[in-house]
Amino acid sequence: MTEALSHQPLLEMKDAQIVALRDTSLVLLDNVNWTVRPGEFWVVAGPQRSGKSDLLLHAAGLIAPANGECRIFGRDTSEGGEEQLAARLRLGYVFADGRLFNHLTIAQNIALPLQYHRNLPETETAREVAGLLDLLELTPFAALTPGNVAAVWRQRAALARALVLQPELLLLDGPTGGLTPHHRRWLVDFLDRLWHGHEFFEKRPVTIVVTTDDLHAWENPQRKFAAAHDGSFSLLGSWGDPDFMRHQAVQELLVAPMESEGNS
């Protein structure tokens, strides 16, 4: 990869108008201008129902903005075709509630992207899935269906499914919501290892975007922060920067962090 290519945006929004998934006539965030470049770790903070989840759905190309542009890997998300599909396969997405298929086992859920998008022999698919099950400590739950597994392990299974195609960009909606301190520390540490290049993925760094209403979990001067608040999207810089500390959403969340990250 050349130096120029390595700095091309993975995600770019220009004057994007973010609408609600359930009602596309409802504008949640206006004039969003945001660029995510390779190697960055973004934390999008905001209170519940501030539009963070819908923003992330736009970033994944699952909703097109009402106005403005959203591009992933240089492709406009309003366009269709094979090139757009190829761009979307370069990112992984983890929903706040996991969105696993209840009639499939944990292992089968993780295998789905490989079965749909890679022409691999069953033995190779099984090997790839087994590696991720072990990496995310899910092996004891591999043969169980999601309804028979605790929520924290369902979330890890959703993360494994998002990682099975080895994405360059990973989007996670409220990933620390409902986690105990132990599981929250495990997740943040694991995402940091992905960000810097996990040995399981041959040390290829993953660009990461998370949404949160619990800022304390993400304190790190190397991360970049943005806020969704009162219908606007603001770039805040790094932890401790004056703009970061002065922003109303940051002050509110640092004083009284939420316990749950649902309905964001």
N, C-alpha and C positions, 0 to 999 in steps of 0.2 A: 504494500500500500504506500503511495507517495505521500509526502508531507501535506500537499494540498488536499488530497482525498481524505486523509485522516482527520481533517478539521471541518469537513463538510457536515452541516447539521443532520442529525438523525431525526429530529422533530423540529418543525418550525410552524409557528402560528403568526399570521399577520392580520391585525385588525379583526380577529375572529370573534364572532358572536356565538357564545355558547348557550345552547338551548337544552331544555329538560328532555330526558329520554321518554318520559311518560306523556309529555305534552310539548311538542316541538314549537308551539306558538309562544311558549313561556321562555323568555330570555333570562338566563341566570347570571351570566358574566358578559360584559360588553368590551369590545376593543382590546382583546387579549393579544399581546405581542410578546412572544416567548420563543427562545431558541435553546434547544438541548443539543450539546455537542458530544462527540465520543469521549468517554472517560469521565463524564460528570455524574454526580449523584445529587439529584434534586429532591427537596422536601417541600411539598405544597401543603401549607398549613391553613387551617380555617375552622370555624365552629361547624357543628353539624348543620346540614341543609344549606351550606354556603355555595354549593355547586361544584365541589371538588370531584365527586364521583363522575358527574357528567363531563367535566373538563377532561378527565382521564379517558372516558369513553370516546371523546373527540380525538384525543391524542392517539388512540389505538386505531382510529379510522372506523369505529363502529357507529358513529354519528357524524354527519357532515355539518359544519357550522352554517347558521342561517345566512350570515354574511362574512366576508373576509376569506382567508385561506388557512388551510391546515395541510401540511405536507409531512409525510413520513418517508425517510430515505429518498427525499427529492420528489416523491409522487404525491400529487394532489389527492386527498382522500375522497373527494367527490367523484373521482374517475373510477371506472371499473376496469375489467380486463385482467389478463394474466400478469401483467407487470405490477398492477396494484396488489394482486394476491401475493406475488413474490415478495413485495415490500412488507406486507403484513406478517408474513411468515418469519421475518427477521426480528420480530418482537414477540415477547411473551407477556401475557396479561393474567393477573391474579385478582379475581373479584373479591369484594369484602366478605361475601358469604361462601366463597369457594366454588359454587356452581358445579358440583360433581353430579354425575348421573347415578341415581340411587339404585338402579337395577344392575349396575356393574360393580365389580370389586374395586378396591383401591388400585390394585395393579392394572386392571383393565382400563380404569379412568386415565391413568398415567400413560398407557400405551396408545390411547386414541389418536393423538396427533401423528405419531409414527405410522399408524395404520392408514390414516387418511392422506398423508402428505409425503411419505417415504415408501418406496417400494423395497422393503427389507424382508429377508426371510424371517420366519417366526422365531428361529433360534437367536438371530441377532436382535430382534425386537425384545425378546425375553431378557437377553443379556443387558441391553440398555436400561430397561425398566428395573432390573435387579440392582444395577449399580446406583440408580437414583433412590430406590427404596432404602438401600443401605446408607447412602449419604445423608438422607433426611430422617434416619432412624425409624423408618416406616415398615421394615421387613415383618415385624410381628403382626401387622395389620393388612398385609398384602391380599389375603384371601377373603377379607371381610368387606361387606358393603358399607357405604358411608353412614347409613343409619345406625350401624353398630359400632361406630368409632366416635370418640370424643371430638368436640369442635376443633381443638388445637391440632389434632392429627389430620382432620379433614383439610384444614388450612395448609398444612405441610404437603398434603397430597396434591392440592391445587397448585402449590408452588412447584412441586416436582413435575406436574403436567406442563406447566408453563416453561420449564427448563429443558424438557426432553428433546426439543428441536435446537437446543443450544443458541438461544436468541442473542442478538447484539444489544438489544434494548429491552429492559424488563420494567413493566409498569405494575405497581401494586397498590390497590385501593384499601387504605386503612389497615395495613397488615398487622399492627400491634393491638388492634381492638380486641378486648376480652382476654388477652394473654396474661398469665401469671408472670411475676418478675423473672422467674427462671426461663420460661419460654420466650419472653420478650428479649432477654439478653442473648439467648441462643439465636434468635432470628436476626437481630441487629448485627451480631458478630458474623453470622453466615452471609448476610448481604454485603457486609464490608469485604469479606473474602472474595465474593463474586466480583465486586467492584474493582478490587485490586488485581484480580486474576486468580481464580481458584485452581488448585492443582488438578481437580477432577475434570475440569474443562481445558486442560493443557495450558493453564495460566493465561487464557484469553480474557482480558478485562470486559466486564459487562457494564454498560451505562444503565443507571437505575433512576427511576422516578417513583416516589411514594407520596401518598396523601396521608394527612394525619390531623387529629385534633389533640394530640399529646406530644408537644414539642420536646419535652424533657428527654424522651427516648432517643432523640436524633441529634443531640448536641455534639457538634464536631465542626471545627473551623474550616475543614476542607469541603464540606457540603455546601451546596447552593440552596437558598431558600426563596420561596415565593408565598404569597398569601391570597386566598380567595375570601373576600369579606365585603359585605354590603354591596354586592353586585359588581365589584371591581376586582381586577387581578393585578397584584403589585409584585414587582421583583424587589427582593429585600437584601440581596447580597449574602454575605456569610454570617455565621453566628457571631454575635458581638459587634457587628458593624452598626454605626449610629442609626441608619435607616431601619435595620432589623429591630433594634431594641425599642425604637420609637413607635413602631407600627401598632395600631390599636389591637389588631388580631393577635399579635405576638404577646402584648401585655396581658390581654385577657386569658390566653391559653397558658402562659407561664404562671399566672396567679392561680388559675383554677382549671387544670387539665381535666378533660373528660375521662370517664371510665370506659366508655364504649365509643367505637368509631363507626357505628352503623349509620345509615341514612345520611351520608355525607355529601 
